[in-house]
Every structure is written in C-alpha cells, then in structure tokens.
Amino acid sequence: MKKYRVWRLNLGWQILIGLISGIIIGAIFYNNQAATTVMQNIGTMFIDLIQMIVLPIVISCLTVGIANMGDIKKLGRVGLKTLIYFEVMTTIAIILGLIVGNIFHPGTFIDIHQLHSQDISQYVQTAHKAEHAGIWSTLMGIIPTNVFSSLSNGNMLPIIFFSVFFGLGTAAIGEQGRIIVDLLQAVSQVMFKVTDWVMRTAPIGVCALIGSTVAQMGLKALAPLGYFIVLAYATMAIFILAVMGGAARIFKLNNWEILKTIKEEMVLAFSTASSEAVLPRIIDKMSKFGVSEGIVSFVVPTGYTFNLDGSAIYQSLAALFLAQAYGIHLSLTKQITLVIVLMITSKGIAGVPGASFVVLLATISTIGVPLQGLTFIAGIDRLVDMGRTVVNVAGNSLAAVIIGKSEKEFDFEKNKKYLNNLHQS
C-alpha cells in the first residue's frame, strides 16, 4: 500500500503568515482602542507563556551542564573567554553603527520639528534609577541574597550565578549528586516538551503582537523615519553577514549553517521583538547542533545580558542620527567618548525593561543632544527592536558554537547527523 506524505506548513511559515496577518489586521483596526487592547492582551499572554518556561530551562540545563563539567578552573576559563568575546563583538557593533551613520548621514535629511513626539516618561524614570545605581550596584546585584526573590523577579544574572554554584556543588559531592542531575535532566526534558506545545500558539501570539503595534502607530507614521529604519536594518544585515561571518571563519565554522538551523527562531524573535521568546529553543537547538550542554547553558543566557549586538548597533546609529538632526557636530574625540560610554552603559543597564532605549537616554546627554529628541524616535522603537532582537539571537547562537569549539566541546559527528536530518526534513 502506497504511503502518502501529509504536507504541512512548518513553524517558520506559520509565524510568517501570522506576521503578515497581524500587519493587515492592525492596519484595518488603526486607532481602534478596543481591538488594540484585545491584541495587546493576547500578545502579552503568549510572552507570559514563554517567560513561564525560560527560568526552569535555564536552571535545569545550566546546573546539569556545570555539574557534568565539574571543574571550577575550566568554568573560569570558559567565563573569561565568553566575556572577552562578548565585549569585542559588542564594541565592533557600536563602531559599525557610527561608521554607517557618518557615511550615510541619516539625520541630515530630517526636519526634527516636523516629527510626532511620543511619551517616554516610563523610560526616563528607569534611566534615572539605572544612572543612580552605577556599575558597582550592577556587580553586587549579580549575587542573589534570596534566589527565590530573583526567580520571582526574573533577574537572569543572579539566577545564572546561583545555578553555576549549585552545579559545582552537585559535582563536588560525587555519586550522591547523581540524583540531582537525573532529576534536573528530567525537568529540562519536560520543559522542552512544554516549549513545543507553547510554540504551537506562536503564530497567534505573533499576529496579536504585531497587530497591536500597527494599530497603535499606523503605517503612515513610519514614512518620515523610513530612511533611518532601512539604514538600521541594512547595518544589522552587514553585521550578521560580514562581522559574524568573519568571526565564524576565524574558528573554521560556517555561519550560514548556524543561521539556517535557527531560521524559525529568528522569525519568531523578529515577530515578537523578544529574545526570551526563543531562549528555550536556542538552548535546545545549539545542544543538538553539537555544542556541549554545559557551554550552551552558560553562554546563551549570559549573552542575553552581555552580548546585545543588535542593540549596540541601534544605540550608536540612533545617537548619531539625533545629533545630525539637531545639527550637532561630533568630533572624532566625542565619537570615541560615545563608544566608551555605550560600552559601559549597555552593560550596566542590561536586563531592565526597554533596555536599548534606556541606554540611549543615559548616553545622549554626553554628546549634547536634547532629551526631547528621543520622543521623536520612540514611536519606531518597537519596529527597530524587531530587527535588533534577531541580531542578538543570532549573535548568541554563534557565540555558543565558537566558545564550544575553542574549548573542544563541539561534537562534529553529532553536528553532521543533525544537519543531515535538518536538510532531509
């Protein structure tokens, strides 16, 4: 009897259809408060479902990975390599944004006074808190005084810190710790199964999220800042293809293979503008791709705080765009100062709501741009956020593979089998 293969749309195509449907629905219900509220609530429910999964996966995978690694010297080496790699890539991203801004002058063609302003009071309050906190407060905040409080607040760095020590402690007690490893491995498998179930609702969540955004601001609002938006996306594409591609070649890796592996996650990240929405699947896929579980579980969540390449590109390009729009000339010295300030503030404010916009608020005063300038680009922040989230996700996936290979924790046979299965499906 002949078997027929049932043709089905894969998740990537379903999410893309949800994205297009959301744009159409948002345009139809432009300025309709009731419809916007419904879409916002549905979108929020989807993001909440993802956030429900993230922390159990990070804790279980990271603890098991560190327990299996079992060597504090090795962990220290991996941590140092990871942070150096993140800092280098983020700095390149900041400089790339400035180079593109200096060549194409996006702010020169804008009449800043004809743009519509948006309310940014919530970001201003967050920026003031972050500025007063300082780098020492950020460093001290990594150590949790109450891990359950960190879990309830979703603070990733303290959770990573606790999980690392819990994993080392589990390894230190030897055979007695085996029961903890087995339990947490079972927890991670359960949560990955739950992730598969939640991902089935992704097209609906994506449709609602993008629909509410379009319904609020309308498509016409994009026209005056269209050149800046296109330039920002082009710069991010250059970073993924040239900079990330170059980094992959240095370590004799194929960046295209990594990008093809996470294409569905990139579409989902773009649609939701949320890195957390794809964190569980990135950890799962990079483990299947051939990187050891310990490396993936440490590098990827840490990268969500320290390796925001897309955000770095946007911050430097937006700062230069606003300076040009206000006719403020930035000398080479001022631009070097801007690079240094962004390197510091982007790390000190990572993890707060609207982090990229808050970093801009904390930075533009150093180059003489009025705070009011940010009210004019606040309306397109969500749209650009979609692009920079894709870069952040791609950058962290590549980082996991590079660190894994540098530590000889990359299984080439497993990688070959996984890619073969991926091409056949």
Summary of the structure (lengths in Angstrom):
residues: 425
radius of gyration: 21.8
end to end distance: 22.7
largest distance: 75.7
contacts: 1478
relative contact order: 0.18
helix: 83%
strand: 0%
